[in-house]
Amino acid sequence: MFNRNRGLRQIAAIASVSSLVAGCGVLSSDSSDDDSPIVVGTTSAPSTLDPAASWDSSWELFRNVYQTLLNYAPGGSAPEPDAAESCEFTDASSTEYSCTLREGLKFSNGHTLDANAVKYSIDRIKKINVNGGPAGLLGTLSRVQVKGDREVVFHLSQPDATFPLVLTTPAMSIVDPEDYPANALRKDGKISGSGPYTLDTYDEGDKAELVRNDSYKGIADRKNSAVTIRYFQQSDEMAKALKGKEISVIYRGLAASDTVDIDANQREDGLQLVENATTEISYLVFNPSDPWAAKPAVRKAIAQIVDRGALVHNVYKDTVEPLYSMVPAGLTGHTTGFFDDYGDPSVAKAKKILTQSGITERVPLTLWYTSDRYGSTTKPAFEELKRQLEASDLFTITLKSRPWKAYVEGYQKGEYPVFGRGWFPDFHDADNFIAPFVGEQNALGTPYDAPEITDKLLPQSRAESDRGAVTQQIEEAQQVFVDDARLLPLWQGKQYVAADEEIAGLEKVIDPATMMTMWELYRKTSW
């Protein structure tokens, strides 16, 4: 069985070694003088290069090439100014939020970044309003006001203490008004940002070459000169590339078997595996426009049958944990609602749920998954779900898959009866595991009318600046999800970073939204 504590010991070991650096001279904590790019492998290729279109893991690239008003310092969990010099609520009711920009900001093309560019960037998100896109994050934003060249004021329609957290998301990246159309997405395959790096070259689905942006002013303390991101479709190919020294770091998409193998053999292979605690989750989405998935009895029967323990152990080798709520453990208000209501998996109970609703024949359903997004374990995971459901003699399951970009287009058009998604938090708050999934404008492209959540519980929660004091609202919202069974949580993951032993900075490289801040990586300068 995979030893989940080993990764934590690895972090402790790294910290211990770092603390001895000054005394023994074994290892320098300074950035390396080697200017060759650090090559990072991942299975998360961007679906778009335009922030107005993306509410997905395209943000991983955006974090490094665009800039937001607020961001996170390494190891920090509270938003800090990035493009902004300062930000604050300017009224007692948390409905007016003001930011003052740093002086002398420029885009990578040399154009001036001012308050008008910030307003333009935020306004175009709402104006373009991509289905399943980030406009849903701005539900409480009424209007954006500019005061002079450096001050931007956000007027909110209701109190929203989470708004500063929204501004940390790469969806709120600041773009150059001269290069990004106000009413349409940019489609030339280029980026004009003001982040720590510029996008030097980009081959869709293959690689992104990032080089230091010399005009950058912000929170990032860059410890390298360049990073190349290579996009893989299969995690075993990515692991092979790491062992063969073709890449130096693996960020996302490592299969469970490869994680276990690297963990067991890291010393012999000259590798390291670091575990970063995250709130990543995996779940199923039921499409209410499908005749079978729209039936509550069908959804609840599936919820009654799915054996998360078997899925986690047999497929993921215990590198993830069973999850019984859309709000993961570690966040305020987390519950185990699906276990509380359904208990252990039971075919008998599932059959009763169906028959009481007049469903006596085997239910035919197609389950969709992405073939190249979450690593090679995704396919066997869905095969295990199919096995569990068909073993009940209550379901006939067909599995289908598509590459990520086509997959996103499909679920945004409502083509899939049931489909799998992963969720990496936009920000570290339970609100972000509830709000993105409900309402007309949600991250799934499938409208979810939940007035108890959208009209009552979320407004109540967002009016509270003390995010630890919203437990009741978060728990009640989770129960709505359990009662509807429109979303079925499966597991909560860990974020493993595998790397060549010469790479440092891994203990701080994952931010609270589980995105890699490439600027923290560097080569150890001496041994």
C-alpha positions, -999 to +999 in steps of 0.1 A: +000+000+000+012+035-008+027+053+022+010+087+021+032+100+050+064+096+030+057+126+009+053+147+040+085+134+054+101+144+021+090+180+026+103+179+062+136+165+049+139+193+023+132+219+049+157+204+073+184+203+047+177+239+037+180+250+074+215+235+075+227+252+043+244+282+059+262+260+084+276+232+063+278+246+028+264+215+013+236+231-007+230+266-019+194+280-016+202+307-042+189+304-077+211+286-102+233+304-126+223+278-153+201+297-177+188+267-196+151+262-192+137+239-165+115+215-183+082+207-166+058+179-177+021+179-172-011+163-187-030+196-183-027+213-217-046+246-220-079+246-237-075+283-246-050+311-242-077+338-235-086+343-198-121+353-207-128+318-220-113+296-193-126+282-161-104+252-161-068+242-157-057+265-185-052+287-155-019+268-147-003+285-177-021+318-171-007+320-135+028+323-149+023+346-180-005+369-169-009+390-138-038+396-114-044+424-090-039+400-061-020+368-058-004+345-031+031+347-017+050+314-015+036+294+014+009+320+020-029+315+021-041+351+022-043+373-009-015+399-013-011+427-038+005+417-072-003+441-100-019+461-073+000+481-047-029+479-023-065+467-022-092+470+005-129+472+011-138+509+015-172+504+031-185+486+061-209+464+041-182+448+018-198+461-014-171+484-026-136+471-032-108+495-043-073+486-057-044+510-065-020+497-091+018+497-088+035+525-107+050+518-141+033+486-150+037+474-186+026+445-207+052+422-223+048+441-256+057+474-239+022+488-238+012+506-206-009+486-180-032+511-162-066+511-145-084+513-178-068+480-188-080+464-156-115+475-162-114+464-198-102+430-188-129+424-162-157+439-183-149+418-214-153+386-193-189+395-186-195+409-221-182+378-239-199+355-214-185+322-226-207+292-216-190+275-187-165+304-186-154+326-158-182+351-159-199+330-133-172+341-108-184+377-112-220+372-102-219+398-075-200+424-096-222+453-106-198+476-123-161+486-125-151+522-120-118+539-129-103+568-109-073+582-127-046+560-141-040+538-111-072+533-091-099+507-098-131+504-078-153+473-079-190+480-070-208+448-058-245+442-059-244+426-025-219+420+003-192+395-009-163+389+014-150+363-011-144+389-039-108+395-031-103+358-035-120+359-069-094+386-079-066+361-073-079+337-099-062+337-133-096+343-149-091+378-137-058+382-156-052+416-170-049+417-208-038+444-232-069+462-247-051+467-280-046+429-285-078+414-270-111+422-287-138+436-264-166+413-278-147+382-289-119+359-279-084+363-291-075+334-314-040+341-328-023+317-304-004+345-286-004+362-252+001+398-242+004+397-204+024+413-176+033+382-156+066+368-144+072+352-178+063+359-214+052+331-238+080+328-262+067+300-283+036+278-281+028+246-298-008+236-289-009+202-271+029+199-272+048+226-254+049+262-241+083+280-238+084+307-211+111+332-207+117+359-180+096+390-185+121+418-178+094+444-173+075+424-147+067+441-114+049+420-088+049+394-061+070+367-078+106+363-069+118+344-099+145+318-092+151+308-128+154+324-162+131+302-183+107+273-181+095+249-208+062+232-202+057+199-221+022+185-224+017+148-224-014+127-231-003+097-211+013+097-176+035+067-182+052+085-211+057+115-188+072+093-161+095+077-186+106+112-198+115+121-162+135+090-156+152+096-190+162+132-180+141+146-209+121+166-183+131+177-148+097+181-131+063+164-133+035+187-120+001+172-128-013+140-142+010+114-126-008+080-125-011+063-092+011+034-103+038+058-114+035+078-082+040+046-062+069+035-084+087+069-081+081+069-043+096+034-039+126+039-062+134+076-059+169+071-044+181+046-070+166+067-099+179+100-087+144+114-082+123+130-055+086+130-048+070+158-028+034+157-015+016+190-013-017+190+006-045+202-017-082+203-020-084+187-054-116+166-060-130+143-086-167+140-092-195+129-116-219+154-132-255+143-142-270+162-171-306+172-163-314+173-201-308+136-205-340+115-200-323+090-177-298+112-158-326+137-152-344+112-129-335+116-093-340+079-086-314+070-112-289+095-097-296+083-062-293+046-071-259+053-086-249+072-054-260+041-034-239+017-055-206+035-061-179+020-038-154+048-033-132+026-011-128+001-039-121+028-064-095+045-043-077+012-033-080-008-065-074+020-091-057+048-072-035+027-049-046+048-019-029+079-033-063+096-029-091+095-003-128+087-006-149+119-007-185+121+005-192+158+000-184+184-027-166+204-001-133+186+007-118+179+041-097+208+054-122+235+046-148+251+069-181+233+069-169+200+053-193+172+059-197+135+049-233+140+036-233+112+010-221+087+035-245+099+062-275+095+039-265+065+019-241+045+041-221+017+027-227+006-009-258-015-013-274-030-044-305-039-025-311-003-014-304+010-050-329-015-064-355-003-040-348+034-049-354+025-086-385+003-082-402+027-059-400+052-088-414+027-113-380+018-129-378-020-132-356-024-164-318-020-166-310+017-170-288+025-200-263+053-194-232+066-212-204+079-189-179+103-205-144+110-194-115+130-209-087+109-224-058+133-218-064+156-188-062+139-154-037+112-162-037+076-173-056+065-142-088+081-155-097+054-179-093+025-154-113+046-129-142+048-152-139+011-161-141+004-123-173+026-121-187+007-150-179-026-134-195-016-101-227-003-117-232-033-141-224-058-114-256-046-097-277-058-127-294-024-125-274-005-152-260-009-186-230+014-190-213+026-221-180+044-217-168+072-241-139+097-241-125+126-259-094+148-257-098+177-233-105+205-257-133+186-275-145+172-242-151+207-228-170+217-259-191+186-256-202+191-220-207+228-225-232+219-253-249+194-230-240+163-250-231+140-222-256+122-199-230+117-172-195+130-172-164+132-150-147+163-139-119+172-116-120+205-096-089+223-086-100+252-064-100+288-077-093+299-041-091+284-007-126+287+006-156+263+008-176+288-013-155+278-043-168+242-040-204+253-041-209+285-061-192+274-093-216+245-098-250+262-094-270+288-112-273+295-149-237+305-153-217+277-138-184+260-146-201+229-159-221+244-187-252+227-174-276+251-156-284+240-120-313+258-105-307+258-067-324+289-053-318+277-017-281+280-023-279+310-048-306+332-032-301+324+005-271+304+017-244+320-005-255+356+002-256+349+039-222+333+038-206+360+017-218+388+040-196+373+067-159+385+066-149+358+091-148+328+068-146+305+098-181+316+109-200+303+079-202+266+089-240+265+090-245+279+055-218+256+040-233+225+056-268+233+045-256+239+009-239+206+009-271+189+020-288+204-010-263+187-032-268+154-014-306+157-017-304+165-055-275+140-063-268+161-094-231+160-085-215+129-071-182+134-053-157+105-057-124+113-042-101+140-027-066+140-040-031+150-031-008+170-053+024+151-060+054+168-076+081+145-089+114+159-099+150+152-107+171+153-075+189+185-087+157+206-087+149+227-056+119+249-046+094+221-047+081+226-012+067+261-021+059+256-058+021+248-054-001+277-045-034+275-026-053+270-058-031+240-066-014+258-095+024+256-100+043+289-096+071+280-120+092+309-107+099+289-075+119+262-093+156+263-095+186+240-098+208+233-068+241+251-075+264+227-056+264+193-039 
